[in-house]
């Protein structure tokens, strides 16, 4: 059974010295480190097929362990901890916890991967927020892997539409998996997430933390106790005085909490424009009980832009964890099928 290696890439934007890794990693001025987990059971450390898997708002890269163990036999699978989460630095300025910064970080990551070994085929799997980042990157003509690494710039783009101006780019994303997310996000779902995001909590044990997270995440669908405990393991970090806390910077809630219905609607218009320009073959996954991705939005995504192929999972809400066999199979079949057999 393959296991992942933990790696880091330098990205634009100053790290917070107050974060749990500020002293240990000592990032250079105006930069922060983004951690990423690499799975590679192909026998070729320079395998030319790269699949980037990006997690949801309050999650981290180890969410993809089940999928990555299987997919890693066929490709280099890269699962970043988005800044402010997991093993990554926290940002000095919480206003940076938004899609433009995340997209800039992913471009830095792609540049480093390209430096390590030429990327010939690039695919993207994005759950919720990870799917929005994927749309920001894929919805711009010519966007892909940077031709060569560039020095990190001191600040991220100010809008998703400007992300493409960061670097000259080459290899585009070939296939895109959007896991329970689209350009239009239901406002009630955002309100639900905002109720618990960033709340200060302390746990005495991993099991206590897992139980608390299940109370707010049961929409993920059926999981065995063992599966849920494994999903929860990387969701906490040890506190200096004992006990456990959630793995992410509570400040990620600040930008999220500033969202209004009007801003959400304006963002949806921008995202639809990006979606309509996506050239990658696209697979849309949806839990039939999702409160974030409405059935009407999912259907519209099959009719416009890349005309996504829609696969729905019964008994699941927001979002499928890609642990169940039918969910893993849907992603594997899409990413590994010959080009001529992939549904348009």
C-alpha positions in Angstrom: 0.0 0.0 0.0 1.5 3.3 -1.0 1.7 6.3 1.4 2.0 10.0 0.6 5.1 12.2 1.0 4.7 15.7 2.5 6.2 18.5 0.4 6.0 22.3 0.4 6.0 25.1 -2.2 6.6 28.8 -1.6 3.7 31.1 -2.6 3.1 34.8 -2.7 1.7 36.5 0.5 3.2 36.8 3.9 2.7 34.0 6.5 1.5 34.7 10.0 4.1 34.3 12.7 1.3 33.5 15.1 0.3 30.3 13.2 1.2 26.9 14.5 4.0 26.5 11.9 5.3 30.1 11.9 8.4 29.4 14.0 9.0 25.9 12.7 9.0 26.7 9.0 10.1 30.4 9.1 8.8 31.3 5.6 10.7 34.1 3.8 9.3 37.6 3.9 6.1 38.2 1.8 5.8 34.5 1.2 4.1 31.5 2.8 4.5 27.7 2.4 1.7 25.6 1.1 2.0 21.9 2.0 1.0 19.2 -0.4 0.8 15.4 -0.2 2.1 13.4 -3.2 0.9 9.9 -3.9 2.8 8.0 -6.6 2.7 4.3 -6.9 3.5 4.2 -10.6 7.2 3.3 -10.2 8.1 6.5 -12.0 8.8 9.5 -9.8 8.7 11.7 -13.0 5.4 10.3 -14.3 4.0 12.8 -16.8 0.3 12.4 -15.8 -0.5 14.7 -12.8 -3.9 14.8 -11.0 -4.4 17.7 -8.5 -7.0 17.1 -5.9 -8.2 20.1 -3.9 -10.4 20.0 -0.8 -13.3 22.0 0.5 -13.5 25.1 2.6 -12.7 23.8 6.1 -11.0 20.5 5.0 -7.5 19.5 4.0 -5.6 17.4 1.5 -5.8 14.0 3.3 -9.5 14.0 2.5 -8.5 12.3 -0.8 -6.6 9.4 0.7 -9.0 6.7 -0.5 -9.1 8.0 -4.0 -5.4 8.8 -4.1 -4.3 5.3 -3.1 -6.1 3.9 -6.1 -5.5 6.7 -8.6 -1.8 6.9 -7.5 -1.1 3.6 -9.3 -1.7 5.4 -12.6 -0.5 9.0 -12.0 1.2 11.4 -9.7 -1.6 12.5 -7.4 -1.1 15.9 -5.7 -3.3 16.8 -2.7 -2.5 20.3 -1.4 -3.5 21.7 2.0 -4.8 25.1 0.9 -3.2 27.9 2.8 -4.5 28.3 6.4 -5.3 24.6 6.5 -3.6 21.3 7.5 0.2 21.5 7.4 0.3 24.8 5.4 1.2 28.3 6.8 -1.5 30.6 8.0 -1.7 34.0 6.3 -0.7 37.2 8.0 -3.6 39.0 6.3 -6.9 37.1 6.7 -8.3 39.0 3.8 -6.2 36.7 1.6 -8.4 33.7 2.3 -10.2 34.0 -1.0 -10.2 32.3 -4.4 -7.7 34.6 -6.1 -5.0 33.9 -3.4 -5.8 30.1 -3.6 -5.5 30.1 -7.4 -2.2 32.0 -7.3 -0.9 29.4 -4.8 -1.9 26.6 -7.2 -0.1 28.2 -10.0 3.1 28.3 -7.8 2.5 24.6 -7.1 2.1 23.7 -10.8 5.3 25.6 -11.5 7.2 23.6 -9.0 5.8 20.3 -10.3 6.8 21.3 -13.8 10.3 22.0 -12.6 10.6 18.6 -10.9 9.4 16.7 -14.0 7.6 17.8 -17.2 3.9 17.6 -16.9 2.3 16.2 -20.1 -1.2 15.5 -18.8 -2.9 17.6 -16.1 -6.3 16.8 -14.5 -8.1 18.5 -11.6 -10.4 17.1 -8.9 -12.1 19.8 -6.8 -14.5 19.3 -3.9 -16.6 22.4 -3.2 -14.1 25.2 -2.7 -11.5 23.1 -4.6 -13.9 23.1 -7.5 -14.3 26.8 -7.4 -10.5 27.2 -7.6 -10.5 24.7 -10.5 -13.1 26.9 -12.3 -11.0 30.0 -11.7 -8.0 28.3 -13.3 -9.7 26.4 -16.1 -12.1 29.2 -17.2 -9.4 31.2 -18.8 -8.1 30.3 -22.3 -4.6 29.0 -22.4 -4.3 28.6 -18.6 -2.3 25.6 -17.5 1.1 24.6 -16.1 3.6 27.5 -16.0 6.3 27.0 -18.6 8.9 27.5 -15.9 8.9 28.4 -12.2 8.6 32.1 -11.5 9.5 34.1 -8.5 6.4 34.4 -6.2 4.8 37.8 -6.6 4.1 39.8 -3.5 0.3 39.8 -3.8 -2.4 37.7 -5.4 -4.7 38.9 -8.2 -7.6 41.0 -7.0 -10.2 39.1 -9.0 -10.6 35.5 -10.3 -10.6 36.8 -13.9 -7.1 38.2 -13.4 -5.5 35.0 -12.2 -4.2 34.2 -15.6 -2.0 37.3 -15.7 0.3 35.9 -13.0 2.6 33.7 -15.2 3.0 32.5 -18.8 1.4 29.1 -19.1 1.5 26.0 -21.1 -0.2 22.6 -20.4 -3.9 23.2 -19.9 -6.2 21.1 -17.6 -7.4 18.2 -19.7 -10.2 16.8 -17.5 -12.0 18.6 -14.6 -14.0 16.9 -11.8 -16.3 19.3 -9.9 -17.5 17.6 -6.7 -20.8 19.1 -5.6 -20.2 22.6 -6.6 -21.1 25.0 -9.5 -21.1 28.7 -10.3 -24.2 29.3 -8.3 -24.1 28.4 -4.6 -27.3 28.3 -2.6 -27.4 31.1 0.0 -28.9 28.9 2.7 -26.0 26.5 2.5 -23.5 29.3 2.9 -25.4 30.4 6.0 -25.3 26.9 7.4 -21.6 26.6 6.9 -21.1 30.1 8.5 -22.7 28.9 11.7 -19.8 26.6 12.6 -16.9 27.9 10.6 -14.1 29.4 12.8 -15.8 28.6 16.1 -13.2 28.1 18.8 -13.4 24.5 20.0 -11.1 22.2 22.0 -11.3 18.4 22.1 -10.0 16.0 24.6 -9.6 13.1 22.1 -9.8 12.3 18.4 -13.0 10.4 19.0 -14.6 13.4 20.7 -13.5 15.6 17.7 -14.9 13.0 15.2 -18.2 12.9 17.0 -18.5 16.7 17.0 -17.6 16.9 13.3 -20.1 14.2 12.4 -22.8 16.3 14.0 -22.2 19.1 11.4 -21.1 16.8 8.5 -23.7 14.0 8.4 -24.7 15.3 5.0 -21.5 13.7 3.7 -23.5 10.5 3.5 -23.1 7.0 5.1 -19.7 6.2 6.5 -18.6 3.4 8.9 -17.3 4.6 12.3 -13.8 3.5 11.1 -14.1 5.5 7.9 -15.2 8.7 9.7 -12.5 8.4 12.3 -9.9 8.1 9.5 -11.4 11.2 7.8 -11.2 13.0 11.1 -7.6 12.2 12.0 -6.1 15.0 9.9 -8.8 17.4 10.8 -7.2 18.2 14.2 -3.9 19.4 15.5 -2.4 19.0 19.0 -2.5 22.1 21.3 0.6 23.1 23.2 -1.1 22.7 26.6 -2.8 19.4 25.7 -6.0 18.5 23.8 -6.8 19.0 20.1 -8.1 21.9 18.0 -9.4 22.0 14.4 -6.5 22.1 11.9 -7.4 25.4 10.2 -6.8 29.1 10.9 -10.1 30.4 12.5 -9.5 33.6 10.5 -10.7 31.8 7.3 -14.2 32.6 8.6 -13.6 36.4 8.3 -13.8 36.7 4.5 -16.5 34.1 4.4 -18.6 35.9 7.1 -18.4 39.1 5.1 -20.3 37.5 2.2 -23.8 39.0 1.5 -26.6 37.7 -0.8 -25.7 40.5 -3.2 -22.0 39.6 -3.2 -22.8 36.0 -3.7 -25.0 36.7 -6.7 -22.3 38.9 -8.2 -19.8 36.2 -7.7 -22.1 33.7 -9.4 -22.2 35.9 -12.5 -18.4 35.9 -12.7 -18.2 32.2 -12.1 -20.7 31.5 -14.9 -18.5 33.5 -17.2 -15.5 31.4 -16.2 -17.5 28.2 -16.5 -18.7 29.0 -20.0 -15.1 29.3 -21.1 -13.9 26.0 -19.7 -12.4 23.8 -22.4 -11.5 20.8 -20.2 -13.8 17.7 -20.4 -15.9 18.1 -17.2 -17.5 15.6 -14.8 -20.0 17.0 -12.3 -20.6 15.0 -9.1 -23.7 15.8 -7.0 -25.2 14.4 -3.9 -29.0 14.1 -4.5 -29.6 15.8 -1.1 -27.1 18.6 -1.6 -28.2 22.0 -0.2 -25.2 23.8 -1.9 -25.6 22.7 -5.5 -29.2 23.0 -6.6 -30.6 20.5 -9.2 -31.4 23.4 -11.5 -27.8 24.6 -11.4 -26.5 21.1 -12.0 -28.7 20.7 -15.0 -27.7 24.1 -16.4 -24.1 23.0 -16.2 -24.8 20.0 -18.5 -26.2 22.4 -21.1 -23.7 25.2 -21.3 -19.9 25.8 -21.1 -18.1 22.4 -21.1 -21.5 20.6 -20.9 -20.5 18.6 -17.9 -21.5 14.9 -17.6 -23.6 14.7 -14.4 -23.4 11.8 -12.0 -25.5 11.9 -8.8 -25.3 9.8 -5.6 -28.3 8.8 -3.7 -28.4 9.3 0.1 -25.6 11.9 0.0 -25.7 15.7 0.5 -22.9 18.2 0.4 -20.4 16.8 -0.3 -19.5 13.3 -1.5 -16.2 12.3 0.3 -15.0 10.1 -2.6 -14.5 7.2 -0.2 -17.5 5.0 -1.3 -16.6 2.6 -4.1 -19.2 4.0 -6.6 -17.8 7.5 -6.1 -14.2 6.4 -6.6 -15.2 4.4 -9.6 -17.0 7.4 -11.2 -13.8 9.6 -10.9 -11.4 6.8 -11.9 -13.4 5.9 -15.0 -13.6 9.5 -16.1 -9.9 10.3 -15.6 -8.5 7.1 -17.0 -10.8 6.5 -20.0 -9.3 7.1 -23.5 -10.1 10.5 -24.8 -12.4 9.3 -27.5 -14.6 7.5 -24.9 -15.2 10.4 -22.5 -18.7 11.9 -22.6 -18.7 15.4 -24.0 
